[in-house]
Amino acid sequence: MSQRHVEQVIGKLVTDEDFRREFSRDPVALLRGLYTQGAELTEVEVRALAGLDLRRVARFAESLDPRLLKCCLRASGEGR
């Protein structure tokens, strides 16, 4: 079981805007890439994470204290 890795991915999704943006482009590829870096995600977990509603994730991220978020230096709207 890789619950710790699932929690790490979810945590990164809500605290790291750049990660969330990359995830939105191709979640399965990103998650499989994490597997090659040592994240022990099963195929079931990859599919479940890839199916997350990113609008809800982003809404939750917006509710967090900014001190908990990874600093994003990209100008607002850049890269969209």
C-alpha positions as CSV (number, residue, x, y, z in Angstrom):
1,M,0.0,0.0,0.0
2,S,1.3,3.4,-0.8
3,Q,-1.0,5.7,1.2
4,R,1.9,7.9,2.2
5,H,2.6,8.6,-1.5
6,V,-1.1,9.2,-2.3
7,E,-1.1,11.8,0.6
8,Q,2.1,13.4,-0.7
9,V,0.6,13.8,-4.2
10,I,-2.6,15.3,-2.8
11,G,-0.6,17.6,-0.5
12,K,1.5,18.8,-3.4
13,L,-1.6,19.3,-5.6
14,V,-3.1,21.7,-3.0
15,T,0.1,23.5,-2.0
16,D,2.0,23.8,-5.4
17,E,0.3,25.7,-8.2
18,D,3.0,24.8,-10.7
19,F,2.5,21.1,-9.9
20,R,-1.2,21.5,-10.2
21,R,-0.9,23.2,-13.6
22,E,1.4,20.4,-14.8
23,F,-1.0,17.8,-13.4
24,S,-3.9,19.4,-15.3
25,R,-2.1,18.9,-18.7
26,D,-1.5,15.1,-18.4
27,P,-2.2,13.7,-14.9
28,V,-1.4,10.1,-15.8
29,A,1.9,10.9,-17.3
30,L,2.9,13.1,-14.4
31,L,1.9,10.4,-11.9
32,R,3.7,7.7,-13.8
33,G,6.8,10.0,-13.8
34,L,6.5,10.2,-10.0
35,Y,6.6,6.4,-9.9
36,T,9.9,6.4,-11.7
37,Q,11.1,8.8,-9.0
38,G,10.2,6.4,-6.2
39,A,6.5,7.1,-5.5
40,E,4.9,3.7,-5.0
41,L,1.6,4.4,-6.7
42,T,-0.5,1.5,-7.9
43,E,-2.4,1.7,-11.2
44,V,-5.6,2.0,-9.2
45,E,-4.2,4.9,-7.2
46,V,-2.9,6.6,-10.4
47,R,-6.3,6.4,-12.0
48,A,-8.1,7.6,-8.8
49,L,-5.7,10.6,-8.5
50,A,-5.9,11.4,-12.2
51,G,-9.7,11.6,-11.8
52,L,-9.6,14.3,-9.1
53,D,-11.7,17.3,-9.8
54,L,-9.0,20.0,-10.1
55,R,-11.6,22.8,-9.7
56,R,-12.3,21.5,-6.2
57,V,-8.6,21.0,-5.5
58,A,-7.9,24.6,-6.6
59,R,-10.8,25.9,-4.4
60,F,-9.4,24.1,-1.4
61,A,-5.9,25.5,-2.2
62,E,-7.4,29.0,-2.3
63,S,-8.8,28.4,1.2
64,L,-5.4,27.6,2.7
65,D,-3.2,30.1,4.6
66,P,-0.7,31.5,2.0
67,R,2.1,30.6,4.3
68,L,1.4,26.9,3.6
69,L,1.6,27.3,-0.2
70,K,4.7,26.9,-2.4
71,C,5.7,30.3,-3.7
72,C,4.8,30.7,-7.4
73,L,6.9,33.4,-9.1
74,R,5.0,33.1,-12.4
75,A,3.0,36.2,-13.3
76,S,-0.8,35.7,-13.0
77,G,-2.2,34.3,-16.2
78,E,1.3,33.5,-17.7
79,G,1.5,30.1,-19.4
80,R,-2.2,29.7,-19.8
